[in-house]
Amino acid sequence: MNLQNEWNKFRTSIEALNKIKIDRFVLKPKEAITTQLHTFVDASERAYGAAIYIRSTYKDKTITTRLICSKSRVAPIKKQTLPRLELCAAVLGVELTNRVKQDLHLQDTANFFWSDSKIVLAWINSPAASFHTFVANRIAKIQELSDSVQWRHVRSKENPADAISRGLAPERLQQHSIWFYGPLFLSGNWTNLPPPVFDVHCSEERKKAKQVLTISTSPPNHENVISRINHRNSFKTLQHTIGYILRFITNSKTSKFCRTTNRALDAHEMEEAMNIIIKIVQAAVFEEELERLSLKSIPWMNAR
């Protein structure tokens, strides 16, 4: 019953549209010095859209602005973030503007785009490849059909496309002059408006930069190792040092429940440390012989 009452109320309100009068011509019957297209985009969680206005300047310095086209779309069933919906509105805006310029033969007319989303403006001024697929594809489309310098920031209360995204009752539309003529600043020197400070938040849409670590390897310097062995105060101290290093390596490869936590080294650990020292000394003294053996060559007669 409540749904029927709401429908009846809406049906009655539609009659207010009969009182709305729209100018027949968007251009006055006299030659304009310059013409511009201004496209405003906006989005909400329920819908998004774009509205295009033509701004004409005449010889007598009068300026007129008129709505020439608009388009709206319902937000997708799959819930999207508001910045993503604002980005969809921007795509709709550039596509609609491109179509209008072709149909009305306005290819040489300067056009500008307006959004109240500083996040979207920051995205448009960034490389598309640095974002995830959904955002990247739409940024690429916008950058294909427009230039980032054509995009400007507009305050929400001065954005006529707000009526598309949030809706407007028929009885209020007649007094909503911003919808038919655009914001007041278009009638003046709008180029003096301050540039926006882009919002760089919503970083979850950006791809995470992969950290590349470069490792340089070089063959061991056995002479340096031998020199350090000779400079140790005690051979036992050297053996213990290597033993604890081997314990650390072993513990790093096992779970914390299986790690060796005894303070002193056991006999097996001391033996492993001794074997490491012997291998280092052998690699330094018998370097040529070991190299030939590694190549499966027969050692020469005078080999040590």
C-alpha positions as CSV (number, residue, x, y, z in Angstrom):
1,M,0.0,0.0,0.0
2,N,2.8,2.4,0.8
3,L,4.5,1.6,-2.5
4,Q,1.2,2.5,-4.3
5,N,0.9,5.8,-2.5
6,E,4.5,6.7,-3.4
7,W,3.8,5.9,-7.0
8,N,0.6,8.0,-7.1
9,K,2.5,10.9,-5.5
10,F,5.2,10.7,-8.1
11,R,2.7,10.4,-11.0
12,T,1.0,13.5,-9.8
13,S,4.3,15.4,-9.4
14,I,5.2,14.7,-13.1
15,E,2.5,17.1,-14.1
16,A,4.7,20.0,-13.0
17,L,7.0,19.2,-16.0
18,N,4.3,20.7,-18.3
19,K,5.1,24.2,-16.8
20,I,8.8,24.0,-17.7
21,K,9.8,26.1,-20.8
22,I,13.1,25.4,-22.6
23,D,14.7,27.8,-25.0
24,R,14.3,26.5,-28.6
25,F,17.8,27.6,-29.7
26,V,21.0,27.1,-27.9
27,L,22.6,29.8,-30.1
28,K,21.1,33.3,-30.5
29,P,20.4,34.3,-34.1
30,K,23.6,36.3,-34.4
31,E,27.1,35.2,-34.9
32,A,29.1,34.1,-31.8
33,I,32.7,35.1,-31.5
34,T,33.7,32.0,-29.5
35,T,31.9,28.9,-28.4
36,Q,32.9,26.4,-25.8
37,L,31.6,23.1,-24.5
38,H,31.6,22.5,-20.7
39,T,30.8,19.0,-19.5
40,F,30.0,18.4,-15.8
41,V,30.0,14.9,-14.3
42,D,28.9,13.6,-10.9
43,A,28.1,10.3,-9.2
44,S,26.4,9.0,-6.1
45,E,25.8,5.5,-4.8
46,R,22.6,5.3,-6.8
47,A,23.4,6.9,-10.1
48,Y,25.9,8.8,-12.2
49,G,25.8,11.1,-15.2
50,A,27.0,14.0,-17.3
51,A,25.5,17.3,-18.5
52,I,27.0,19.3,-21.4
53,Y,26.6,23.1,-21.8
54,I,27.5,25.3,-24.7
55,R,29.0,28.7,-23.7
56,S,28.8,31.4,-26.4
57,T,30.4,34.8,-26.4
58,Y,29.1,37.5,-28.9
59,K,30.4,40.7,-30.4
60,D,28.5,42.8,-27.9
61,K,30.4,40.9,-25.1
62,T,27.2,39.1,-23.9
63,I,27.7,35.5,-22.8
64,T,25.0,32.8,-22.9
65,T,25.1,29.3,-21.6
66,R,22.6,26.6,-22.5
67,L,22.2,22.9,-21.7
68,I,22.4,20.9,-24.9
69,C,22.7,17.3,-23.8
70,S,22.7,15.1,-20.7
71,K,22.8,11.4,-19.9
72,S,22.4,9.3,-16.8
73,R,23.0,5.7,-15.7
74,V,22.0,3.7,-12.7
75,A,24.9,2.6,-10.5
76,P,25.8,-1.1,-11.1
77,I,24.3,-3.8,-8.9
78,K,27.7,-4.8,-7.8
79,K,28.6,-2.2,-5.2
80,Q,31.5,0.1,-6.1
81,T,33.3,2.8,-4.2
82,L,32.2,6.4,-4.7
83,P,35.6,7.3,-6.4
84,R,35.1,4.5,-8.9
85,L,31.5,5.7,-9.7
86,E,32.8,9.2,-10.1
87,L,35.4,7.8,-12.5
88,C,32.6,6.0,-14.5
89,A,30.8,9.4,-14.7
90,A,34.0,10.9,-16.1
91,V,34.1,8.2,-18.8
92,L,30.5,8.8,-19.7
93,G,31.2,12.6,-19.9
94,V,34.1,12.3,-22.4
95,E,32.2,9.7,-24.5
96,L,29.1,11.9,-24.6
97,T,31.1,15.0,-25.4
98,N,32.8,13.3,-28.2
99,R,29.5,12.2,-29.7
100,V,27.9,15.7,-29.4
101,K,30.9,17.3,-31.1
102,Q,30.5,14.9,-34.0
103,D,26.7,15.1,-34.3
104,L,26.7,18.9,-34.1
105,H,29.8,19.4,-36.2
106,L,31.7,21.1,-33.3
107,Q,35.0,19.3,-33.7
108,D,36.9,22.6,-33.6
109,T,35.1,23.8,-30.4
110,A,37.1,24.0,-27.2
111,N,35.8,21.7,-24.5
112,F,36.4,21.5,-20.8
113,F,35.4,18.9,-18.2
114,W,34.3,19.5,-14.6
115,S,34.2,17.1,-11.6
116,D,33.9,17.7,-7.9
117,S,36.0,14.6,-7.1
118,K,39.6,15.6,-6.4
119,I,40.5,11.9,-6.3
120,V,39.3,11.3,-9.9
121,L,41.1,14.5,-11.0
122,A,44.3,13.1,-9.4
123,W,43.8,9.8,-11.2
124,I,43.3,11.5,-14.6
125,N,46.6,13.3,-14.1
126,S,48.4,10.0,-13.3
127,P,49.7,7.2,-15.6
128,A,47.0,4.6,-16.1
129,A,49.4,1.7,-15.8
130,S,50.0,2.5,-12.1
131,F,46.5,1.4,-11.1
132,H,44.6,-1.8,-10.9
133,T,42.6,-3.0,-14.0
134,F,39.2,-1.4,-13.3
135,V,40.6,2.1,-12.7
136,A,43.4,1.8,-15.2
137,N,41.1,0.9,-18.1
138,R,38.8,3.9,-17.4
139,I,41.7,6.3,-16.9
140,A,43.1,5.2,-20.3
141,K,39.8,5.8,-22.0
142,I,39.5,9.3,-20.5
143,Q,43.1,10.1,-21.5
144,E,42.4,8.8,-25.0
145,L,39.4,11.1,-25.5
146,S,40.5,14.2,-23.5
147,D,43.6,15.9,-22.2
148,S,44.3,16.1,-18.5
149,V,44.6,20.0,-18.8
150,Q,41.0,20.1,-19.9
151,W,39.8,18.8,-16.5
152,R,38.9,21.3,-13.8
153,H,37.5,21.1,-10.3
154,V,34.0,22.4,-9.4
155,R,32.5,22.7,-6.0
156,S,29.6,20.3,-5.4
157,K,27.0,23.0,-4.9
158,E,28.0,24.5,-8.3
159,N,27.9,21.2,-10.1
160,P,24.7,20.9,-12.2
161,A,25.3,17.2,-12.7
162,D,24.5,16.8,-9.0
163,A,20.8,16.8,-10.1
164,I,21.5,13.7,-12.1
165,S,23.3,11.7,-9.5
166,R,21.0,12.5,-6.6
167,G,17.8,13.2,-8.4
168,L,15.5,16.2,-8.3
169,A,11.7,16.4,-7.8
170,P,9.8,17.6,-10.9
171,E,8.3,20.6,-8.9
172,R,11.8,21.8,-8.0
173,L,13.2,21.4,-11.5
174,Q,11.5,24.6,-12.8
175,Q,13.3,26.8,-10.3
176,H,16.6,24.9,-10.6
177,S,18.2,27.3,-13.1
178,I,21.7,25.8,-12.7
179,W,20.4,22.7,-14.5
180,F,19.3,24.7,-17.6
181,Y,22.1,27.3,-17.7
182,G,25.0,25.9,-15.8
183,P,26.8,27.5,-12.8
184,L,27.0,31.3,-12.6
185,F,30.8,31.3,-13.0
186,L,30.5,30.2,-16.6
187,S,28.9,33.6,-17.4
188,G,32.1,35.4,-16.2
189,N,35.8,34.9,-16.5
190,W,35.9,31.3,-15.3
191,T,39.6,30.8,-16.3
192,N,40.6,32.8,-13.2
193,L,39.4,30.1,-10.9
194,P,42.1,28.7,-8.7
195,P,43.6,25.3,-9.6
196,P,42.5,22.4,-7.5
197,V,44.6,20.6,-4.9
198,F,44.3,17.0,-6.0
199,D,43.5,14.3,-3.5
200,V,46.1,11.5,-3.6
201,H,44.2,9.2,-1.2
202,C,42.4,6.0,-2.2
203,S,45.9,4.4,-2.6
204,E,44.4,0.9,-2.5
205,E,43.5,1.4,-6.2
206,R,47.2,1.8,-7.0
207,K,49.4,-1.2,-7.8
208,K,52.0,-1.9,-5.1
209,A,55.5,-1.3,-6.4
210,K,57.5,-4.5,-6.5
211,Q,60.7,-4.2,-4.6
212,V,63.7,-5.5,-6.6
213,L,66.8,-6.5,-4.6
214,T,70.0,-6.9,-6.5
215,I,72.6,-9.2,-5.1
216,S,76.2,-9.2,-6.3
217,T,78.2,-12.4,-5.7
218,S,81.9,-13.0,-6.0
219,P,84.1,-16.0,-5.4
220,P,85.4,-16.4,-1.8
221,N,88.8,-14.8,-1.0
222,H,90.5,-17.6,0.8
223,E,93.7,-15.6,1.4
224,N,91.6,-13.1,3.4
225,V,90.1,-16.0,5.4
226,I,93.6,-17.5,6.1
227,S,94.8,-14.1,7.2
228,R,91.9,-13.7,9.7
229,I,92.6,-17.2,11.1
230,N,96.3,-16.3,11.7
231,H,95.3,-13.1,13.5
232,R,93.0,-14.9,16.0
233,N,94.4,-15.0,19.5
234,S,93.2,-18.6,20.0
235,F,92.3,-21.4,17.6
236,K,89.6,-22.5,20.0
237,T,88.1,-19.1,19.9
238,L,87.9,-19.3,16.1
239,Q,86.4,-22.8,16.3
240,H,83.7,-21.6,18.7
241,T,82.9,-18.5,16.5
242,I,82.4,-20.7,13.5
243,G,80.4,-23.2,15.6
244,Y,77.9,-20.5,16.7
245,I,77.6,-19.3,13.2
246,L,76.7,-22.8,12.0
247,R,74.2,-23.1,14.9
248,F,72.5,-19.8,13.9
249,I,72.2,-21.0,10.3
250,T,70.7,-24.3,11.4
251,N,68.2,-22.6,13.8
252,S,67.2,-20.2,11.0
253,K,66.0,-23.2,8.9
254,T,64.0,-25.0,11.6
255,S,60.9,-24.1,13.6
256,K,61.4,-22.5,17.0
257,F,60.3,-25.7,18.8
258,C,63.2,-27.7,17.2
259,R,66.0,-25.1,17.6
260,T,69.1,-25.7,19.7
261,T,69.1,-23.3,22.6
262,N,72.0,-24.7,24.7
263,R,74.5,-22.0,25.5
264,A,77.6,-24.2,25.1
265,L,78.5,-26.0,21.8
266,D,78.3,-29.8,21.9
267,A,80.9,-32.2,20.4
268,H,79.1,-32.5,17.1
269,E,79.0,-28.7,16.6
270,M,82.7,-28.4,17.5
271,E,83.5,-31.1,14.9
272,E,81.5,-29.4,12.2
273,A,83.3,-26.1,12.9
274,M,86.7,-27.9,12.6
275,N,85.7,-29.4,9.3
276,I,84.8,-25.9,8.0
277,I,88.2,-24.6,9.0
278,I,90.0,-27.5,7.3
279,K,88.0,-27.0,4.1
280,I,88.9,-23.3,4.0
281,V,92.6,-24.0,4.5
282,Q,92.5,-26.8,1.9
283,A,90.7,-24.5,-0.6
284,A,93.4,-21.9,-0.1
285,V,96.5,-24.2,-0.2
286,F,95.3,-26.6,-2.9
287,E,93.3,-24.2,-5.1
288,E,94.7,-25.4,-8.5
289,E,94.3,-29.1,-7.6
290,L,90.7,-28.7,-6.4
291,E,89.9,-26.8,-9.6
292,R,91.2,-29.6,-11.8
293,L,89.3,-32.2,-9.7
294,S,86.1,-30.1,-10.0
295,L,86.6,-30.3,-13.8
296,K,87.1,-34.1,-13.6
297,S,90.6,-33.7,-14.8
298,I,93.6,-35.9,-13.8
299,P,96.0,-34.0,-11.4
300,W,99.5,-33.5,-12.9
301,M,102.4,-35.5,-11.7
302,N,103.9,-32.9,-9.4
303,A,100.6,-32.1,-7.7
304,R,100.7,-31.8,-3.9
